[in-house]
Amino acid sequence: MKLLSYFRGEAFQRGVHPPGFKHTADMPIRRLPFAPRLVVPLSQHIGRPSRPIVRVGEEVVRGQPIAEADGWLSVPQHAPATGVVEAIELRPSARGPWTESIVIRVYEASTQEVLWGAPQDMDAFPPQEILLAVQRTGMVGQGGAAFPSHAKLALPAGASVETLVINGCECEPYLTCDHRLMVEHSSDLMVGIRHAMRATGAKRAIIGVEDNKPEAAEVLRRALPPTGDIFVEKVPTKYPQGSEKMLITALFGVEIPSGKLPLALGMVVHNVGTLAALGRLLPSGQGLVERVITVAGPGVKRPGNYRVPIGTPLSFVLAQAGAQVSGAGQARQVILGGPMMGQSVASLDVPVTKGVSGVLVFRGEDMAANEGRKTYPCIKCGECVESCPMGLNPSMLGMLAARREYDLMGEKYHLGDCFECGSCTWICPSNIPLVQQFRIAKQILREKAVA
Amino acid sequence: MGSIGSMTELAYAGIFMALLGVVLAGVIAFANRRLYVYEDPRIEQVEDLLPKSNCGACGMAGCRNFAEKVVAGEIVPAQCTVNAPAQNGVIADLLGVEAGSVEKRVARLACAGGKHVAFMRARYAGLSTCRAAAVVSGGGKDCAWGCLGLADCATVCDSDAIHMDVHGLPVVDADKCTACNDCVEVCPKGLFTLEPVSRKLWVACKNLADGDTAEASCEVACTACGKCVVDAAPGLMKLENNLVVIDYEQNTRAAKQAIERCPTGAIVWFDNPNTPIKGVESKKILRQNPLPLIGA
């Protein structure tokens, strides 16, 4: 492992610099009230959907498990509010297809107090028990990927972890929820890091924070325990630093080989949101019932960082944050996540799930400049090649996608290394929807691999 | 002297070339003997009689592969659904076998929700293909199961059998359809299946939401009211996940009577494989213009 200081100031190669728009960075996290109905999808993570363990008509209290994990790569779900199970049925999801969800009608007098879970002495747990405790919380990666956290903390046989990397980059424009978590919940974060280090056997932990959040880095440094094995490192702001491969390159100057995980270099990367939540949930033995999201964008009258119960419909979030959904100046586009990698949603009935980090609202007038912008042929300017953090050739991939040469894209042009950061699309002067084509190509290749 | 020397060199060269020719000829003659593979000349003849579109509808790797299998007697000529039956008869006569019969299959769409009856919830702007729309939150149609109408199937169809109607729904020309499976594979919503023409009863809907929700998003959705199940022969149809399913094992018992009381017209009857008929009690759709966006 190379010396940290040697590489300080050296970020990863290529990448882009989209404007920040982090207007909500100084707004403290506030709670949202309960929506009258909460919709908890059984599949809000990567892996097998959870199995419901409640029946329609059953009363549930806030924090009670309502669905159990179906196997190792799966997590349980917990009731986000006290109420009664109204239905277990198909509901719209952000991705499009309707998914099986548990609908809870919230009692009007329901309080924010979590009424389920017994404190547990985490320090007495051996590593394997910690993993099981993490799985019981229902935690998934809070950065957006929604990969079950316990599975990411578990080491395959023969692997060992030297360094735990904690991702506090939050490189997406607009999003500030991780920033606020670092500022307001640094002690929870330290507890979470401690348990994650014990679970993986990591000897040190490094929190990577982009240098546009000096305040967060300062707070974290003050909160560091005296053991001296947790470090805070600032990295120069650049998109997409929040990708684990980019962050590792920025921190250590090493590159993760294609097709490998950071584990190949003895590292595991977790998001600050994940570990801060674990730091609070693990000692109290509770489940994940809420998360912090950034509600922002020009269409929102009261932008901010909100602590939202899982399952809150977007329509309720927008109403609380003061986004108009009808009439003049109404919301025209609603994006879940950041503007670079986030997903436009087609329905406001879609609930906030465990992997949603932000809700962005744009009105018609905000999008007027891009309205009807034409797509021009590729002029081979090479901007996309200059921007691709993985060193791919998006221009070539785009032309192959147009000819539906998906196998060639996968075999010869390393489509599998694309993590859809959107840099190429953002920078393309011809306005070619490159990432959308890559998503389709990756989807088709996945379908072929299954067939 | 110089001229004699060059004459000798010429002779040497000539003899060498002649010898080389003999040796190589020997190699070729040897190879021709020992490496000879007999190929039935009929394969070539049969291949010439095939459409050579390599569409794959027969299930073989292409027309050549099909010709090989037909000559080998593994399949009957009629398995080629692209050729006219008379042409398959010519192949059968050539080989001295029965042309056989394979029931004609056509691609059928399990959706009837055109723009005039099915609501859109969001406007999609971007690459104009169904695949591309489907990756953006499902494409913006209120019915998450329904046809997006961006014509991926019509584009992929080599037989020119699919065209988009005025309401943005693909219409299959059963006479041109070769059942090649291309549209089945390309549809991101999985709405196409290949159905034998004898299957006249058809559910043109895939919406799994409950009846009211389904009808609120599309006027011709199956609301799982169950009238068809009662009217049809017992056991032929049943309700599953808010949708009626037909047990085609019992296809012979299917009758037109099952569709008559369908309130939305989601269940249709194909007397002729090109024209679905709705029941007498199904609501009449007079609207021709597209429905407005929900909430707009």
Interface residues (C-beta under 8 A of the other chain):
Chain A: E89 L90 P92 A94 R95 G96 P97 W98 V325 S326 Q343 S344 V345 A346 S347 V350 P433 Q436 Q437 R439 I440 Q443 I444
Chain B: R121 A122 Y124 G126 L127 R131 A132 A134 V135 V136 S137 G138 G139 G140 K141 D142 A144 L208 A209 D210 G295
